[in-house]
């Protein structure tokens, strides 16, 4: 074969795809790294300031383990002795440094009320709340996505009005009211689900799902409403953009226009809305946990605050900060991957 023939020989399609995949993969990896670096740059100062303010709660509250253990009638000498045992007689910054070092190692301190390890107590409650919150978020995203998409595709019709009315109704229904109704109908009336309690997933996926379904449904209404409304608005706005008109002129199919242009550009605001939903579901479920008899993260936070257990409250706040930052980081990574605007750095 001559040199000219070799140059004229077409490159296999697979070779072209592999050659194009390398730069594309590097571009995707670069976007991910930039997103991670930006998130870390924001997370570090926020975490430092938040933990400092969190630790300062004890000084601002005026609470003391001596007051909890000895009562309000304790003598100053007894109070000073108990506070010295807890290391509260040391300088504030020294206490903060020791506590922050423990936080970095996953040690959140010891409870004032029962002397138990706070990390262990939070871990037990967090497993319950994360299970319910994750299932509630899944229900909310799936149902809200379906309702928002149908409303946008059938905009200005009776379907759109029906979806909008339904979403408006469920958005004003408190989770505890929904929970009581679900217990009365599906647990007590029909006997389809247990009315209270929790079974870890290690003891069986079936019982675990049965115990978290009703509280997850009760918490999912707010997510359904927010996702459906935001997605409908974003999709309708995307349909009015010039690139959609250009796609129609070029003769692209309706399905290709929706999935390739409208949906990808309309997902951004909806994903951003979800950024704070998951942490808020974990932290705001205290009433629902009372209704369904769950010893979760929200109930532990409420009990700790009422008992004046400052180290436990500090641990709850630290975990909440980590949850908010971590979930928003996940949302940012998904945004950078699926939305064209995020890819362009907009």
Secondary structure, 3 states (H helix, E strand, C coil): CCHHHHHHCCCCHHHHHHHHHHHHHHHHHHHHHHHHHHHHHHHHHHHHHHHHHHHCHHHHHCCCHHHHHHCCCCCHHHHHHHHHHCCCCCCHHHHHHHHHHHHHCCCCCECCCCCCEHHHHHHHHHHHHHHHHHHHHHHHHHHHHHHHHHHHHCCCCHHHHHHHHHHHHHHCCCHHHHHHHHHHHHHHHCCCCCCCCCCCHHHCHHHHHHHHHHHHHHHHHHHHHHHHHHHHHHHHHHHCCHHHHHHHHCCCCHHHHHHHHHHHHHHHHHHHHHCCHHHHHHHCCHHHHHHCCCCCHHHHHHHHHHHCCHHHHHHHHHHHHHHHHHHHHHHHHHHHHHCHHHHCCC
